[in-house]
Amino acid sequence: MVKGSQLKQLKTALNQAGLTPQPQAGKKRKRAAPTERDKERKAARLKDIQQKLNPFDVKVTKVKHDVGGRKIIGTTGRPAQSKQTGIEQRKKTLLKEFEDRDRSGGIVDRRFGENDPTMTPEERMLERFTRERQRASKGTAFTLDDEDDLTHYGQSLSKMDDFDNVGLGLDDDEDEDQMDRRTVERSHFGGFGDEDEDEDDDSEPERKKSKAEVMAEVIAKSKEHKMIRQTQQEEDENLRHELDNELDSIRSLLFAPPPTESAAAPSFATGSNAFPVEAEKEYDQFVRELALDRRARPKDRTKTEEELARQEKEALEKAERSRLKRMRGEDSDSEDEQRGKRKQVRSRGGDDLEDDFYDEDPEPALGAGLGDRVAVEDSEDQEDEGEESEDEEGSEEGEEESEDGSVAAEFESAEEDSGEEDGEEGESEALVQSSRKRKAKGKSVAKELPFTFPCPETHDEFLEIVENVEEKDIPTVLKRIRTLYHPSLGDDNKFKLQGLNAVLIDHILYITTPPTPRFTLLSSLLPHLASLTKTYPIQSAGAFVEKLTLMHKNLKRGLSKGVADVDAKTWPGLPELSLLRVIGQLWPTSDLNHPVISPTRLLMGSYLGLCRVRSIQDVASGLFLCSLFLHFERLSKRLVPEAINFLVNSVLHLAPHQYQKASSVPGYFPLQDFQTPLTTPLALNSKKAKKLSPGKPDLNKCLSEDVLSEQVKVDLLALSLELLGRFADLYKGLEGFVELYTSIQDILSSVKGSGLPPNLAIPLETLQDTLGRLLKFALQARRPLRLQAHKPIPIPSYVPKFEHTSSNYLRNRDPDHKRNEAAKLRAQYKQERKGAIRELRKDARFLAAEQQKKQKLKDTEYNTRMKRVFGTLESERAEEKAEEREKAKDKRRAGRK
């Protein structure tokens, strides 16, 4: 910067920047006007010069340790410029908010979809365009594109010319008596010229049409096209009505009998372009097919479950009323209706049912007798009614006779205990207590099955209902009972069906009791029990648990008499085993804790672990329990040691082996019944069993026969070996599989294969090979125990503790990373807080200055207004005083005269 005064420095800077005009020696040249870019450059240079000339506007912070080449941000600043910038920014933002603080309202953006973030810009534009078109269409009250003609004073506007009488300013009354100019020139005074002149006038070129005439011509053509289009539409509509009216005559021809060839031949022979006879016949055939084609009919709506149940109940009640009428010899309503409609009913074909045609008539779900029964001849109906009446009488006599029949000892109700509910001692209770006597199964007389039955509350009532019903019809009886007492048809039906669930459980125990168990009936009752269990799981679970509790009481009573006592009933019989099998079918067996399966599993384990083997029936019962355990644990694969122990003991009891003492048997299996007087006769006789072949054991036969049969022993031994193989395949993934089955393999290898039948020795060898292979794979899969593999733990290194001194470097460089980050965060918070306080103070000062300016402006306006008022008053008072002085002068003058 050049030294000197401010003026000298300014002139020097302007000269150096080239902003001062240079003197020209010579002729002046005309220069071009400066461009916008030149103006911007000039303004920037002037601003730079202005900043350089004001050294107080720049504030420099002195750096303590200046390092060459290092650029530090914030060493130089312009406080005045920053202050002015802040003031301008506050005027734009803070001042406007302060001025609008008491103001309510504003502009609301009512554009469609503007505040909806879910709509895309394309959807907004499309919706706005649609709204705009709708708004435009609402605004047009008259559209020329409508088909309806507009009228004016009873006349159609389409037949009126829009430019009639254009340019004539006459009234309506005067218009009637006036004539056009051409008529006056031709017929009156202007029409006496020569014809040649007229021809000359006609030969002159036509004048140019005006815009009104052109528009009149366009409108006329448009109206003409519109009239043609309307006329064509009316003609088409009339033709359509004529065709509709003539359709009746065509229909009469379609249904008319076909004409004979003799009569039809002359009509086809006439004319040179007659159609062939065969083509006409084929056409008539097609037309008849179209006329006779059946139209689609609306189907009934899908009914609710309650409506379907009510419909089935009404059908059963109606069928029962018809059956009772036929039994009494009266004509039922259904037969009368079928006789009346017999000739009208036509067999349905595939064309009637379209694609869903199925030419079969299956039996209804409620049993025979509810379907569409075809009416038979009257004589056959009478014979059937007679047979039914005889059957009814015979059944009544049978009921009377059945009351005095003999009762089997298995089905008599057990005597009550002497006050002890736990029943540790005493006789075992029967699972089914029934006062009805079981009849021997004989040849039943064919009888029509009723359609309505009462819902049984006890097992005796159910036996009374199905007493004269065949086994194959008992599921139908249950189906009809469940239909009649559907839960939606009554408030008490739910509780009745819950009672029916317990009745079915009792009946399953009843029909599986020896000596004639009916397993086929059990299979047919199982779906109904499963459905009721699924509908009412809590009540069904309570009924099953009640039976399991009774079975456990019977087990404790049997054990209290003596574990090895032959007369003690410890092992489950055929009804108990059937109930356990049904439980496994109805409930999920893989759950860890289940209100029904858990007690069942504990009871089965108690049977296998606590009961002692005394006969072949005990072995058969225990093997059935082992098969049930295999079914229960097929998914969860939980280890059942009781089942494995019993299978090993069964092999030792039945198969010939070389062990004489229990201590010589490998493994740690409990062998309480090994070589006892009761189990010694169970061993297989090698001589008698040589010619036998193993088969599937019959559970009923095994539990009912008292004589030891070699065939039963062979079947049970084969079953034991098979179960051992299946359990091995189930438990091959366990950690202790090697320790468990190594001893079993040694026991199987000690069995004398020469003393077994040939068909049993081969499965034994196969089982040994399978176990050896599984044990080999299990040993190969094992790995020795090792320490856990992980990364090496480094030696802990502790950070030295620094003492804080006056050094700023050490104060801000804490070796602890977390503490250092926390200190940085606190310093940042402190700095931001100071900045916020500083900005708030600046805002307060700015608002105070603005309020002071407004107050000064108000005071100035007030003082100006008051001065103006005072000036006005003073001028008026001066005028008034001047007037008073003039009056006083006039008075003085008048007194002098």
Secondary structure, DSSP 8 states (H G I E B T S, - for coil): ---S-HHHHHHHHHHHHT-S-----SS--------HHHHHHHHHHHHHHHHHH-GGG-EE---SS--TT---TTSEE-HHHHHHHHHHHHHHTHHHHHHTTT---------TTTT-TTS-HHHHHHHHHHHHHHHHHHH----TTSSS--EETTEEGGGS-TTTTTT----HHHHTT---HHHHHHHSGGG-S-HHHHHHHHHS------HHHHHHHHHHHHHHHHHHHHHHHHHHHHHHHHHHHTHHHHHHHHSS----HHHHHHHHHSSTT---HHHHHHHHHHHHHHHH------------HHHHHHHHHHHHHHHHHHHHHHHTT---HHHHHHHHHTTT-----TTTSGGG--------TT-TTSS------HHHHHHHHHHHHHHHHHHHHHHHHHTTS---GGGS-----SS-SS--SS----SS---S--------------S-----SSHHHHHHHTTTS-GGGHHHHHHHHHHHT-GGG-SSHHHHHHHHHHHHHHHHHHHT-TTS--HHHHHHHHHHHHHHHHHSHHHHHHHHHHHHHHHHHHHHHHHHH-TT-SS---S--HHHHHHHHHHHHHS-SS-SS-TTHHHHHHHHHHHHHH----SHHHHHHHHHHHHHHHHHTTTT----HHHHHHHHHHHHHHS-BS--SGGGSSS----TTTT-TTTGGGS--HHHHTT-------HHHHHH--S--HHHHHHHHHHHHHHHHHHHHHSTTSTTHHHHHHHHHHHHHTB-GGGS-HHHHHHHHHHHHHHHHHHHHHHHH------------------------S-HHHHH--S-HHHHHHHHHHHHHHHHHHHHHHHHHHHHHHHHHHHHHHHHHHHHHHHHHHHHHHHHHHHHHHHHHHHHHHHHHHHHHHHH-
